[in-house]
Amino acid sequence: MSGHGFHVHGPHDHELEHAASGGHGDGHGHADGGAASASGGMSMTSKIAVCTAVIATVGAIFSYMGGATQANAGLYKNNAAIKKTEASNQWNYFQSKSTKQALAEFARDTATDDVRKQGWQVKVARYEQEKTDIQAAAKKLEAEASQWDAQSEEQMHQHHRWAQATTVLQVSIALAAIALLTKKKWLERAMFGVAAGGLVVGVLAAFHI
């Protein structure tokens, strides 16, 4: 304590002062070791802190991609449902034309006048052509619905991958916190290993694997 205030000593300062006073015989060696240990601890702390910030940033990106793909999956599934409804309407229309065609064929077959038979035959041919067009439209809508369903499933698979990658990175951040508290090197290595695993899963998600 001086006349202008006081100074709070850190743990390493106490070790250096103790070594300078000749404590425990080989004070200089002990001081050097303490300083080196403190420097190593700061290096580890800084490294883990930077890596944690990077992992958290990447995790935030993965989380955003997971949410986006989930939203896309829902949108595509909705589009598929719309196309299925439109296809169903077309098949109902097709059935209506089939009924009209059947009635026209019955009227044609029971008509005694050739002119009327010819008129009913024209209607039968028209209904047949309309049925062909309606059937083609219905099948096209069904194909589009299947495509939307496939895209929805693909997006959901990708969403699960992004969610897995995000979870793994969160585990890595938890390990980083424990490593900072315990100063255990094996926890630091575990953090990097788990983070690498999360990045691999993220790459798989990006490539739709």
PEPE-V859627 format. One record per residue. N is the residue number from 0. RES is the residue in one small letter. PSI is psi in radians with two decimals (none if undefined). OMEGA is omega as a letter, one per 30 degrees, with the letter a starting at -180 (999 if undefined). Layout:
BEGIN
{{N RES PSI OMEGA} {N RES PSI OMEGA}}
END
This chain:
BEGIN
{{0 m 2.28 a} {1 s 3.14 a} {2 g -0.33 a} {3 h 0.06 a} {4 g -2.79 a} {5 f 2.80 a} {6 h 2.24 l} {7 v 2.16 a} {8 h 2.44 l} {9 g 2.93 a} {10 p -0.71 a} {11 h -0.53 l} {12 d -0.71 l} {13 h -0.67 l} {14 e -0.72 a} {15 l -0.74 l} {16 e -0.67 l} {17 h -0.70 l} {18 a -0.68 a} {19 a -0.49 a} {20 s 0.00 l} {21 g 0.32 a} {22 g 2.51 l} {23 h 0.48 l} {24 g -1.28 a} {25 d 1.16 a} {26 g -0.64 a} {27 h -0.72 l} {28 g -0.70 a} {29 h -0.67 l} {30 a -0.77 l} {31 d -0.76 a} {32 g -0.70 l} {33 g -0.72 l} {34 a -0.72 l} {35 a -0.70 l} {36 s -0.74 l} {37 a -0.72 l} {38 s -0.73 l} {39 g -0.68 l} {40 g -0.75 l} {41 m -0.67 l} {42 s -0.76 l} {43 m -0.75 a} {44 t -0.79 a} {45 s -0.75 a} {46 k -0.78 a} {47 i -0.68 a} {48 a -0.77 l} {49 v -0.79 a} {50 c -0.65 l} {51 t -0.71 l} {52 a -0.72 l} {53 v -0.78 a} {54 i -0.72 l} {55 a -0.67 l} {56 t -0.83 l} {57 v -0.70 l} {58 g -0.67 l} {59 a -0.69 l} {60 i -0.78 l} {61 f -0.72 a} {62 s -0.71 l} {63 y -0.78 l} {64 m -0.65 l} {65 g -0.76 l} {66 g -0.69 a} {67 a -0.76 a} {68 t -0.59 l} {69 q -0.72 l} {70 a -0.72 l} {71 n -0.70 l} {72 a -0.74 l} {73 g -0.72 l} {74 l -0.78 a} {75 y -0.66 l} {76 k -0.65 l} {77 n -0.72 l} {78 n -0.70 l} {79 a -0.72 l} {80 a -0.68 l} {81 i -0.79 a} {82 k -0.64 l} {83 k -0.68 l} {84 t -0.74 l} {85 e -0.68 l} {86 a -0.72 l} {87 s -0.70 l} {88 n -0.68 l} {89 q -0.70 l} {90 w -0.62 l} {91 n -0.71 l} {92 y -0.71 l} {93 f -0.76 l} {94 q -0.67 l} {95 s -0.75 l} {96 k -0.62 l} {97 s -0.72 l} {98 t -0.79 l} {99 k -0.68 l} {100 q -0.73 l} {101 a -0.72 l} {102 l -0.69 l} {103 a -0.69 l} {104 e -0.69 l} {105 f -0.78 l} {106 a -0.69 l} {107 r -0.80 a} {108 d -0.45 a} {109 t -0.14 a} {110 a 2.47 l} {111 t -0.29 a} {112 d 2.25 a} {113 d -0.61 l} {114 v -0.77 l} {115 r -0.64 l} {116 k -0.76 l} {117 q -0.67 l} {118 g -0.77 l} {119 w -0.61 l} {120 q -0.63 l} {121 v -0.74 l} {122 k -0.68 l} {123 v -0.75 l} {124 a -0.67 l} {125 r -0.77 l} {126 y -0.68 l} {127 e -0.74 l} {128 q -0.71 l} {129 e -0.69 l} {130 k -0.70 l} {131 t -0.76 l} {132 d -0.75 a} {133 i -0.73 l} {134 q -0.72 l} {135 a -0.73 l} {136 a -0.72 a} {137 a -0.76 l} {138 k -0.64 l} {139 k -0.74 l} {140 l -0.68 l} {141 e -0.68 l} {142 a -0.71 l} {143 e -0.69 l} {144 a -0.71 l} {145 s -0.67 l} {146 q -0.75 l} {147 w -0.68 l} {148 d -0.76 a} {149 a -0.73 l} {150 q -0.65 l} {151 s -0.77 l} {152 e -0.66 l} {153 e -0.74 l} {154 q -0.65 l} {155 m -0.69 l} {156 h -0.76 l} {157 q -0.68 l} {158 h -0.76 l} {159 h -0.66 l} {160 r -0.81 l} {161 w -0.70 l} {162 a -0.71 l} {163 q -0.78 l} {164 a -0.73 l} {165 t -0.74 l} {166 t -0.76 l} {167 v -0.71 l} {168 l -0.60 l} {169 q -0.67 l} {170 v -0.70 l} {171 s -0.72 l} {172 i -0.68 l} {173 a -0.72 l} {174 l -0.63 l} {175 a -0.73 l} {176 a -0.74 l} {177 i -0.67 l} {178 a -0.66 l} {179 l -0.64 a} {180 l -0.68 a} {181 t -0.28 a} {182 k 0.63 l} {183 k 2.19 a} {184 k -0.62 a} {185 w -0.52 l} {186 l -0.62 l} {187 e -0.77 l} {188 r -0.66 l} {189 a -0.68 l} {190 m -0.83 l} {191 f -0.68 l} {192 g -0.79 l} {193 v -0.69 l} {194 a -0.71 l} {195 a -0.70 l} {196 g -0.72 l} {197 g -0.69 l} {198 l -0.66 l} {199 v -0.79 l} {200 v -0.66 l} {201 g -0.68 l} {202 v -0.73 l} {203 l -0.68 l} {204 a -0.73 a} {205 a -0.58 a} {206 f 0.24 l} {207 h 0.66 a} {208 i none 999}}
END
